[in-house]
Amino acid sequence: MSEEKVSSLPKSIDLSHHLSNLAKSRNVSPLKDLQKYIQRPGLIQMAGGLPDPTLFPIETLHIDALVSNSFAKKNAKSSSFFGWIWSMFGGAPAPKTETYTVNKFAATPEEIDMAHALQYSSAGGTTQLQAFFREFTQKVYTPAYADWITLAHCGNTDGTTRCFATFCNPGDSVVVEEWTYPSALSTARPMGIKMVPVKVDGQGMAAVDLERVLSTWDENVQGRRPRVMYTVPIGQNPTGATMGTERKLAIYDICVRYGTLFLFINFSLSTFSSSEKSDMLIIEDDPYYFLQEGTYVPKSLRAKMQSQNEDDPMVFLNSLTPSYLKFDYQGRVIRLDSFSKIIAPGSRMGWFTCNPLFAERLERHGETNTQAPCGFSQSIIVQLITKQWGMKKFIRWLQGLQGEYTSRRDFMVDTLYELFDVAPATGEAAAFGAGLPVMTAYLKEPTNTITSISEKYKAVASKTPLFSFIPPTAGMFVWIKFHVGQNVILKPGETLTMHIFTDLAEEGLLIAPGTMFNVDESIILEREVAFRISFSSGTHTGYKVLITNDSKSKCPRVSRF
Ligand SMILES: Cc1ncc(COP(=O)(O)O)c(C=O)c1O
């Protein structure tokens, strides 16, 4: 978007009523107040206790990094004859690397100055890192208001913690997908924050259920109305669900409406007893954004798909489901981006995008907490992304990751299709998909009598379903709900989920029990026997195991191939 177009966008609205008591009471760290003078040329600096960079032991970093096109794009077919022959024999081309260096002292202003990144500096990140965040966010997410700010954090875990501290007081409630990332729960609960589950379907958080939760909220019984949402909208952890544009718009609308609805309704309905605004903020924790694999296409049809040879990065970016930022015309979204899934988790780096007031408060928190992301990380990543690769090649790298995770997702779902009879669910079970196919798996029929897909579906319809799943369209996870095992005799205190988990683990298959992600603490026993299966790492051939229905115990068991 051109500068002119950006400046014609509305400015963020005043959302200062969302700041927690802690956030309101933070002062600028007196030391950081000196920071704005530090870069001034000719300054005689005798104020800060900054160590002398000539005494930093690391003079130069020599880094070997993979080239940006190391991994094929999604659906790409090898055009080279030798590449094809090589892959026929199971080989993969040796990864190519490029070497680059980062010096302690930059010779020109364009170079990365490691001494600057290693020194005490701005919690927002180095100047070059901040410039990258700004350019990338504008290009990729195109926020719908003009005065958004980007700010470094130390990964989305740090980002989430800072958000909860900045927008919630102890005793507040945060709405969240009914199964969610356990670390967010472990962060919120000790802070006295209540996590309120909203039902999910194939597209993640259900707008209808969010409306129900908010419209039936009774402050006399449930405490202060929720004003913050925490959501993982793409490749949700653990359900793998991805929220489309329409759903995001519906949820955003509800978050806005509860501010104005309140003003109207406060005088007419007793259910709204609070005298505060009750509009909602959205914390968009989105580490899987670039791992959007798209709709699963069964193996037999994949060969016929068009290969992706498009070089224009904008074609790739425009093919991705947009962030909430694209619809956020008021500045009520705090977006969290992370390098964990696109560079490496150990880089401990990412960034916020939010309105200026929130950015300032989040930065103040950073100053007294992590200070700034690690200087080595900043130096290496900024050099790699902005100097070695540049924006176009960085986006090509992201396309390679999309391609890799797509083939892993395909392999995982192909395996389920191969090992079981898989047929689309019908009725209510199908409605759960919200536009995505819910697949049910049954024990395999002998294939010699089956000639067509419709015959196969008919043949399995009378059988007991083993489990169901939605082939994920993004992220790293398949969410599997078991339908068997209701008659299993459990040991005292044992849940069915733990029974199955232990059984599978003993056989050598470790998958994550759904109960780990359960938000509703009042449910002690499981509602559903569900598991999260990750397809992100491990070899493509390592996990062919057969889950069978043990007819005696009616419980799934695992047999190795
Ligand atoms: C939803 C979600 N948020 C945050 C994280 C952690 O991100 P980071 O490494 O950036 O702290 C994960 C990691 O698995 C995740 O799944």
The ligand as an ORCA input file, in Angstrom:
! r2SCAN-3c Opt
* xyz 0 1
  C      -0.246    -21.052     19.785
  C       1.176    -20.905     20.183
  N       1.596    -19.749     20.686
  C       2.873    -19.560     21.052
  C       3.793    -20.580     20.929
  C       5.189    -20.343     21.388
  O       5.741    -19.369     20.576
  P       7.168    -18.724     20.855
  O       8.191    -19.765     20.619
  O       7.214    -17.608     19.859
  O       7.190    -18.229     22.257
  C       3.410    -21.807     20.392
  C       4.383    -22.908     20.265
  O       4.116    -24.030     20.042
  C       2.058    -21.966     20.005
  O       1.616    -23.115     19.495
*
